[in-house]
Amino acid sequence: MVRLLKVLKCSYCGAPIKYQMGEMILTCPYCGYTSLVDQSKAFQFEHYMFVPTVNEDEAKGIIERWIEDSYLLPTKVFRKARLLSMRHKMLPFWEIWLKTTCSFKGLNYRLGEEKTIEENFSWSGFVLVYGRKAEDFPPVHIELEESKDVFDVTKLPKDISIFNAELDEEEAVQRAKETVEKRLMERVRDAVDEVIDVRYGHEIVSPSVYVHIPFWVAEYEYKGGVYQIIINEVDKEVLTAEYPEDIDFL
């Protein structure tokens, strides 16, 4: 379903900002000022970005090298495929830092006897939460030691599109907690055969940060189907790719 565009004036420079229904945090493409759609409230978070460093030709080269190393998408398939588009995007994320404790009780039936297990452990770190609800997007893992800059539109290439966030901080924190709980539940299931009870406690250990990350999104056509390849521009690698189901390997 196509969502209608609306226009709001930037409260800093007065330029028009186009946005879609559901978007909550807007970034002016002219001056880079970040604000809430509800302009009666102030945006109170730091806004950072990873500066784009990959041009279109380099992005195509990353795809070609990835295909050469991929057993799922032979080079001959790429030669038969037709590249439809290369789109350069700055996508919104929330950087949420948490310390989570996990207490669980369960049963083990290993070694032929039933044994009750009760343990506690903790996890601390950050989760990058994708800031848009309307699109599925794969998990992104970036070492935050990589250089982050304060958001600055003058450092962005003209071909890039800045996307706004549909999640506010409260929703992002909740998603981060759910992500961590899912990861820790895997650890619990590795420890016991039957889970009786699991409890989590979360602490936010650092202020949330709003960050834009650059990606290249390529679409290619193969035998009438359209497929997508996403490049994480920070680590200069393919993040995820869609494959045709009817690949000719011979």
JOHU-V42441 format. One record per helix or strand of 2 or more residues. SS is the DSSP state (hx for helix, st for strand). FROM is the first residue (numbers start at 0). TO is the last residue. If there is no record, write none. Layout:
SS&FROM&TO / SS&FROM&TO
//
This chain:
st&4&8 / st&15&19 / st&24&26 / st&33&35 / st&45&48 / hx&55&67 / hx&74&79 / st&81&107 / hx&109&111 / st&114&129 / st&148&149 / hx&152&154 / st&159&161 / hx&168&190 / st&193&221 / st&224&231 / st&236&240
//
